């Protein structure tokens, strides 16, 4: 019996941070998304712009997370909103340093 590998469509926009020990199978991840550590994002999930997914969250199959949301839980649920202007506080410098790319 032979197996056929069929990749799923997957698109990640700019300014996305995915933490360690995370599994991401989403269909789409919009810009300015922060996926912290130990998260699972299942197949065909859509994460729109400016979203924070908190530690230990499991985003189920086919979930659509609206823009400017904070998500947590197993399964994931909306627990908050990102205020206007708060997007500038998405500080990805720590994640950038974590991969050894910190500017000197």
N, C-alpha and C positions, 0 to 999 in steps of 0.2 A: 504494500500500500504506500503510495507516495503522498507527500504533503505539499501543498502549494502555499507559499507565503504571499499574502496580499496586503501590502502596506495601506494603512488608513491615511486619508488626507490630514495634514497637520500643519497649522500655520501659527507662528509666534511673531508678534509685532516687536517693535523696539522698546527698550527700557523695561524689560521683564527680568525679575529676579526669581530663580527657583532654588530653594534651599536644599541642603544635603538630605539624603534618605527620602527623597520625594519621588513618587511615580506619577508621570504625567502622560496621559493618553488622549488629551483633549483634542477636539477638532479645531478649535480656534482659541488663542489667547491674545487679547488686545493689548495695546500699549499701556505702560505704567501699571503693571500688575506685579504684586509682591506675593509669591507663594513661599511661605516659610518652610521650616524643616518638618520631616515626617508627615507629609501630606500625600494623599492619593487623589488624583483627578482621573476619573474613568472615561471610557470611550465616548466620543461624540458630545462631550460637555463643551459649552461655549462660555468663555469668560470674557466679558466685554471690558471696556476701558476703565482704568483706575480702580482696581479691585485689590483688596487685601484678603488673603486666605490664611487664617491663623493656624498655629501649630496643631498637629494631630487631626486635621480636618479630612474627611473623606467626601469628595464631590461625586455624587452618583452619576451613572450613565444618563446622557441626554439632558442634564440640568443646564439651564441658561441662567447665568449670574449677571444681573443688570449692572450697568456702569455705576461707579461711585458707591460700591457696596463693601461691607465687611462681612465675611462668611466664616462660620465655625461649626464644629459638631460632626457627629457620625450618625446619620448622614448629615451633610452640610445643610445649614439654614442661614438665612440672613439675620445677622445680629446687630447691624449698625450701618451707618452711612458715612461716607467721607465728605466732609464739609467742603464747600467751594473754597479754593485757595489752599487746601490742605495737601493737594497733590504735590506741591513744591516740597513738602516735608518728606516725601518718599525718598529717603536718603539711601541710595544704593552704594555709597562709598564703602561701607563695611563688607558688603558682598563682593565688591570689586577687589578689596584688599585680600579677601579670603582666597582668591585664586591666584594671588601673587602678582597682581598687576598694578599695585598702588603706585601712583606717581610720586616721584621723589622731589 
